[in-house]
């Protein structure tokens, strides 16, 4: 199993455990958890701590606990379980092997069933879900070696690699890795040269191309 170097933030994992994330972000986090024993264990511990707190308190009581105290409780309950394989490829065809089960539920026909939209040379995008409140999730396919336009973001974005990999000024990302971008992020992802990079992407807002041809690129980079 590949060791992941980039994960959703602790705040994001805690929000997932609490059930407060929007559906698109929940799908991405669940897909990451299917591949990452470390984050899966932390999330399971957070769910257990939350359940114990609810059971221990009367309905009129409030929880007075700092975020650091909560994380310490979670650390105490976290037991890394590498024996559990959520990324079991049984009963799926070759075209679907890149999709862990949480994502397969949203794309039952596999990647070949999606309607891919051209976003520029070497870049295709297929939307999976729009929650109607500004959050969307879709798949992006970047051809091997393709350099995306330099861009920023009008809101938060999560990108998780499903196949291949890419690099930008913040690091290198392979299967299971998650990059979180916000309004302060400016970068130019470049797909690795050993095959197409396929990513699961959650967006709020839009991409903001920079540079001389920004206005020309803006319509192409809408998701």
RABELSUL-V12582 format. One record per residue. N is the residue number from 1. RES is the residue in one letter. BURIAL is + if it has 9 or more other ideal C-beta (glycine too) atoms within 8 Angstrom, else -. Layout:
BEGIN
n=N res=RES burial=BURIAL
n=N res=RES burial=BURIAL
END
This chain:
BEGIN
n=1 res=X burial=-
n=2 res=X burial=-
n=3 res=X burial=-
n=4 res=X burial=+
n=5 res=X burial=-
n=6 res=X burial=-
n=7 res=X burial=+
n=8 res=X burial=+
n=9 res=X burial=-
n=10 res=X burial=-
n=11 res=X burial=-
n=12 res=X burial=+
n=13 res=X burial=+
n=14 res=X burial=+
n=15 res=X burial=+
n=16 res=X burial=+
n=17 res=X burial=+
n=18 res=X burial=-
n=19 res=X burial=-
n=20 res=X burial=-
n=21 res=X burial=+
n=22 res=X burial=-
n=23 res=X burial=+
n=24 res=X burial=+
n=25 res=X burial=+
n=26 res=X burial=+
n=27 res=X burial=+
n=28 res=X burial=+
n=29 res=X burial=+
n=30 res=X burial=+
n=31 res=X burial=+
n=32 res=X burial=+
n=33 res=X burial=+
n=34 res=X burial=+
n=35 res=X burial=+
n=36 res=X burial=+
n=37 res=X burial=+
n=38 res=X burial=+
n=39 res=X burial=+
n=40 res=X burial=+
n=41 res=X burial=+
n=42 res=X burial=+
n=43 res=X burial=+
n=44 res=X burial=+
n=45 res=X burial=+
n=46 res=X burial=+
n=47 res=X burial=+
n=48 res=X burial=+
n=49 res=X burial=+
n=50 res=X burial=+
n=51 res=X burial=-
n=52 res=X burial=-
n=53 res=X burial=+
n=54 res=X burial=-
n=55 res=X burial=-
n=56 res=X burial=-
n=57 res=X burial=-
n=58 res=X burial=-
n=59 res=X burial=-
n=60 res=X burial=-
n=61 res=X burial=-
n=62 res=X burial=-
n=63 res=X burial=-
n=64 res=X burial=-
n=65 res=X burial=-
n=66 res=X burial=-
n=67 res=X burial=-
n=68 res=X burial=-
n=69 res=X burial=-
n=70 res=X burial=+
n=71 res=X burial=+
n=72 res=X burial=-
n=73 res=X burial=+
n=74 res=X burial=+
n=75 res=X burial=-
n=76 res=X burial=-
n=77 res=X burial=+
n=78 res=X burial=+
n=79 res=X burial=-
n=80 res=X burial=-
n=81 res=X burial=-
n=82 res=X burial=-
n=83 res=X burial=-
n=84 res=X burial=-
n=85 res=X burial=-
n=86 res=X burial=+
n=87 res=X burial=+
n=88 res=X burial=-
n=89 res=X burial=-
n=90 res=X burial=-
n=91 res=X burial=-
n=92 res=X burial=-
n=93 res=X burial=-
n=94 res=X burial=-
n=95 res=X burial=-
n=96 res=X burial=+
n=97 res=X burial=-
n=98 res=X burial=-
n=99 res=X burial=+
n=100 res=X burial=+
n=101 res=X burial=+
n=102 res=X burial=+
n=103 res=X burial=+
n=104 res=X burial=+
n=105 res=X burial=-
n=106 res=X burial=+
n=107 res=X burial=+
n=108 res=X burial=-
n=109 res=X burial=-
n=110 res=X burial=+
n=111 res=X burial=+
n=112 res=X burial=-
n=113 res=X burial=-
n=114 res=X burial=+
n=115 res=X burial=-
n=116 res=X burial=-
n=117 res=X burial=-
n=118 res=X burial=-
n=119 res=X burial=+
n=120 res=X burial=+
n=121 res=X burial=-
n=122 res=X burial=-
n=123 res=X burial=+
n=124 res=X burial=+
n=125 res=X burial=+
n=126 res=X burial=+
n=127 res=X burial=+
n=128 res=X burial=+
n=129 res=X burial=+
n=130 res=X burial=-
n=131 res=X burial=+
n=132 res=X burial=-
n=133 res=X burial=-
n=134 res=X burial=-
n=135 res=X burial=+
n=136 res=X burial=+
n=137 res=X burial=+
n=138 res=X burial=+
n=139 res=X burial=+
n=140 res=X burial=+
n=141 res=X burial=+
n=142 res=X burial=+
n=143 res=X burial=+
n=144 res=X burial=+
n=145 res=X burial=+
n=146 res=X burial=+
n=147 res=X burial=-
n=148 res=X burial=+
n=149 res=X burial=+
n=150 res=X burial=+
n=151 res=X burial=+
n=152 res=X burial=+
n=153 res=X burial=+
n=154 res=X burial=-
n=155 res=X burial=+
n=156 res=X burial=+
n=157 res=X burial=+
n=158 res=X burial=+
n=159 res=X burial=+
n=160 res=X burial=+
n=161 res=X burial=+
n=162 res=X burial=+
n=163 res=X burial=+
n=164 res=X burial=+
n=165 res=X burial=+
n=166 res=X burial=+
n=167 res=X burial=+
n=168 res=X burial=+
n=169 res=X burial=-
n=170 res=X burial=-
n=171 res=X burial=-
n=172 res=X burial=-
n=173 res=X burial=+
n=174 res=X burial=+
n=175 res=X burial=+
n=176 res=X burial=+
n=177 res=X burial=+
n=178 res=X burial=+
n=179 res=X burial=+
n=180 res=X burial=+
n=181 res=X burial=+
n=182 res=X burial=+
n=183 res=X burial=-
n=184 res=X burial=-
n=185 res=X burial=+
n=186 res=X burial=-
n=187 res=X burial=+
n=188 res=X burial=+
n=189 res=X burial=+
n=190 res=X burial=+
n=191 res=X burial=+
n=192 res=X burial=+
n=193 res=X burial=-
n=194 res=X burial=-
n=195 res=X burial=-
n=196 res=X burial=+
n=197 res=X burial=+
n=198 res=X burial=+
n=199 res=X burial=+
n=200 res=X burial=+
n=201 res=X burial=+
n=202 res=X burial=+
n=203 res=X burial=+
n=204 res=X burial=+
n=205 res=X burial=+
n=206 res=X burial=+
n=207 res=X burial=+
n=208 res=X burial=+
n=209 res=X burial=+
n=210 res=X burial=+
n=211 res=X burial=-
n=212 res=X burial=-
n=213 res=X burial=-
n=214 res=X burial=+
n=215 res=X burial=-
n=216 res=X burial=-
n=217 res=X burial=+
n=218 res=X burial=+
n=219 res=X burial=-
n=220 res=X burial=+
n=221 res=X burial=+
n=222 res=X burial=-
n=223 res=X burial=+
END
